[in-house]
């Protein structure tokens, strides 16, 4: 369902639906993606878990944002920076960080990911999208 029915030019963002930081990032994406290029699913949802299986990733991987764009799968800093590059300004400037070595970027990404619950908090359940954005969630 997920990967086979996406219209051309639409990418899927898989995110940790219990993480306040991740949910905030999804809100920023929604607010800065007027063309509607992104669809969303939490990693904890059945749709998210099935998408992970289809792209040959473990459904237990909850510490990474994952961008599925056509046949290409991006994780960690690659996913976050490629998403930022497709948003309206000023977010695309962050894509310049792709010029840094991936181990450096992913090291910083993993450090934040490992501390995200402590720093930003955790939800007891995934938040429901507002009615205006509901169609963007799978």
C-alpha positions in Angstrom: 0.0 0.0 0.0 2.5 2.6 1.2 5.2 2.6 -1.4 3.2 1.4 -4.3 0.5 4.0 -4.2 2.5 7.2 -3.6 2.2 9.7 -6.5 5.3 10.6 -8.3 7.2 13.4 -6.5 5.8 12.4 -3.1 8.1 11.0 -0.5 7.3 9.2 2.8 8.8 10.3 6.1 8.9 7.7 8.9 9.4 9.2 12.4 9.2 8.3 16.0 5.7 9.2 16.9 6.4 9.1 20.7 9.2 11.6 20.5 8.4 15.3 21.1 11.4 16.4 19.0 10.3 14.2 16.1 6.7 15.3 16.3 7.9 18.9 16.3 10.0 18.2 13.2 7.0 16.8 11.4 5.0 19.9 12.3 7.8 22.1 10.8 7.8 19.9 7.7 4.1 20.2 7.3 4.1 24.0 7.8 7.0 24.5 5.3 5.9 22.0 2.6 3.2 23.9 0.7 3.4 21.6 -2.3 2.6 18.6 -0.1 5.7 16.6 -1.2 5.8 14.6 2.0 3.5 11.9 3.6 4.1 10.7 7.1 3.8 7.5 9.2 5.1 6.9 12.7 7.6 4.1 13.1 5.3 2.6 15.7 2.3 2.3 13.4 1.5 -0.8 11.4 1.9 1.3 8.2 5.4 2.4 9.4 6.5 -1.0 10.4 5.4 -2.5 7.0 7.2 0.3 5.2 10.4 -0.6 7.1 10.0 -4.2 6.1 9.5 -3.3 2.5 12.7 -1.2 2.4 14.5 -4.0 4.3 15.0 -2.1 7.6 14.3 -3.5 11.0 11.0 -2.4 12.5 12.8 -2.0 15.8 14.8 1.0 14.5 13.1 3.9 16.3 16.1 6.2 16.7 16.2 7.4 13.1 14.1 9.4 10.8 13.7 7.6 7.5 12.9 9.2 4.1 11.6 6.9 1.4 11.7 8.7 -1.9 10.9 6.5 -4.8 13.4 3.6 -4.7 15.8 5.5 -2.5 15.9 5.2 1.3 17.7 7.9 3.4 18.3 7.6 7.1 19.7 9.8 9.9 21.3 13.1 8.9 20.9 12.2 5.2 17.2 12.0 5.6 16.8 15.1 7.8 19.0 17.3 5.5 17.4 16.1 2.3 14.0 16.8 3.7 15.1 20.3 4.8 16.4 20.9 1.3 12.9 20.5 -0.1 11.2 22.9 2.2 10.6 26.6 1.8 13.3 29.0 3.0 15.2 29.2 5.3 15.3 25.4 5.8 17.1 24.5 2.5 20.3 26.2 3.8 20.6 23.2 6.2 21.1 21.0 3.1 24.6 22.6 2.8 25.6 20.4 5.7 25.5 17.4 3.3 28.9 18.6 2.3 30.3 17.5 5.7 31.5 13.9 6.0 28.7 11.6 6.7 30.3 10.0 9.8 30.6 13.5 11.4 26.9 14.3 10.5 25.6 11.0 11.7 27.6 11.1 14.9 25.9 14.4 15.8 22.6 13.0 14.7 23.0 9.9 16.8 24.0 11.9 19.8 20.8 14.0 19.6 18.7 10.8 18.8 20.1 9.0 21.9 19.2 11.9 24.2 16.0 13.1 22.5 13.6 11.6 25.1 15.5 13.1 28.0 15.9 16.5 26.4 12.6 16.9 24.7 10.3 14.4 26.5 8.3 11.5 25.3 4.6 11.0 24.7 2.5 8.1 26.0 0.9 7.7 22.6 1.3 9.1 19.1 -0.3 12.5 18.6 -3.2 12.7 16.1 -2.7 15.1 13.2 -5.0 18.1 12.9 -7.9 17.7 10.4 -6.1 19.9 7.9 -3.1 17.6 7.8 -4.8 14.3 8.3 -4.7 13.3 4.6 -0.9 13.6 4.7 -0.6 10.8 7.3 -0.6 7.2 6.1 
